[in-house]
C-alpha cells in the first residue's frame, strides 16, 4: 500500500498525468469534498489531475500514512501551489490488482 501511495505522490509531482493514470483502475472514483465534485473513471481522474494538480502547479509532500489494512489507508499531505498552502486528507482504497479504485479527498 505504501509503495503505490509514494508512487502516486512522486508521479503527480512531476505532472505525469499518464503515469498517474496507470496507477488507477479503469472504474476508479475520486470524491473530493473540498471541491464538491466526484470524478469517475479514467476520464474523470484525468480531468481531476489536469485541473487540480497540473492547473494549480500543485506539489504534494507526504506527512503521514495510516494503513487500515492491505487495501485501505488514510494519508495526510501537505499541498502547495498557485493556490497557496493546504493540508489534505486522502482515504485511498486499492483493488486486488494493486490499483487505486477510490480516493475520498478533503482538506483539514
N, C-alpha and C positions, 0 to 999 in steps of 0.2 A: 504494500500500500504506500509506504513512504517513497519508494522508488518512482512510482507514477506521479505522485504529488510533486516531488522535486523536479521531475522531467517536465511536468506541466508548467511549473513556475519558470524554469530556465528557458523553455521554448517560447513561452508567451513574452518573456522579457526581451527576446530577440525579434519579436513581431513576426515570427514564422507561423503564419496562420495555418498553412497546410500541415506543418509539423504538429501543431497543437490539435488540429482536427483528427490526425491519425491516432490520437490518444482517446478519442470518443467513440462510443458505439453509434451505429447509424441512427438509432432512435433515441439518442440522448436528449436530456432536457436540462436547461438552466433556468431556474426560477429565481429571479433577482428581485427581492422585495424592495431594495433601495431604489430601483428604477421603475418598479411597478409593472413588470412585464415578464412573460415566460417565453423562452426561446427553445423551439422544439426541432429535433432532427439536425442533421449536419448543416443544412442551410441556416437554421436558426442560430446554431452555435457559431457559425462563420460570421453572421451578422453581428452577434454579440461581441466577438473578438475584434472585428473591424471597428465597431462603434466605440467600445469602451476600453480597449487596450491600445490598438493602433491609433484610433482617432484622438485619444486623450494623452498619447505618449506615456502610457502607464507602465511603471516599473513596480514589481512586487518583491517583497522580502518576506521570507517565512519567519514568523515569530514563534509558532508552536503547532504541534500535531498531537491530537488526542485520538489514538486508534481505538475504535469501539469494538471492532472485530476484524476479520480478514477482508471485509468488503465495505466497511464504513469508517469514516474518520471525520473529525471536525478540525479545521485548521484556522489559525489566525494569521492574517497577512497585513503587512504594512504596505499601503498603496501610495505612491507618489506619481505626480504627472502634472499636466497642464491645469488640472482642477485644484491642485494643492496637495493635501495630505489627508488620508483616511485610514482607519483600521477596519479591515473586513473580516467577516466570519464566513467560511465556506463549509457546508456539510456535503461531503463528497461520498458518493456510492459508486463502486465499480462492480462489473458483472463477472461471471465465472471466467471469461476470456481475458480479464485484466484490463478492460476498457472502461472509461468513465461513462456511467449510464445516467447519472443525475448529480447536479450541483444545486443546492439551495444556498443562495448568497444574500448577505445583508451587511450593513455597516453597524459598527458599535455606536 
